């Protein structure tokens, strides 16, 4: 199992909408996340900075990387692009975080 953490950024005033959309996460997205080896996925918000901190456990990083090419992932990116910083392909601007400590 691979632990992965990253950060993204919301546009100001979009926290409630971001949370709403994730509470209504499409079944197809949930299935894709699991199909591509993702589990124990959490996202946290720092309300002072609008920075989102994501954590996911992966079975295989190469398999997970392929999830970006799925139709459902691209559809989700498009759906979220109006409330967060994105790249030209509408993927979220995401910066991996370096692990510095872990305790089981």
TAQUI-V143062 format. One line per field, one symbol per residue. phi: phi as a letter, one per 20 degrees, with the letter a starting at -180 (. if undefined). psi: psi as a letter, one per 20 degrees, with the letter a starting at -180 (. if undefined). burial: I if it has 16 or more other C-alpha atoms within 10 Angstrom, else O. A space follows every 10 residues. Layout:
phi = ???
psi = ???
burial = ???
This chain:
phi = .deccbccce fgmdfffgfg fffdgfgffg ffgfgenebl eccddeffdm eeddcbddea ffffgfffee ffffffgffe fecbfcegem fffcdfdefc abce
psi = ppppqrqrpq qpjjgggggg hhhkpqhhgg gggghkjqrl pqpqpohhik ppoqpqpqho hggghihhjq ghghgggghi hijrprrhjj qqoppqqppi qpp.
burial = OOIIIIIIII OOOOIOOIOO OOOOOOOOIO OIIOOIIIIO OOOOIOOOOI IIIIIIIIOO IOOIOOIOOO OIIIOIIOOI IOIIIIOOOI IIOIOOOOOO OOOO
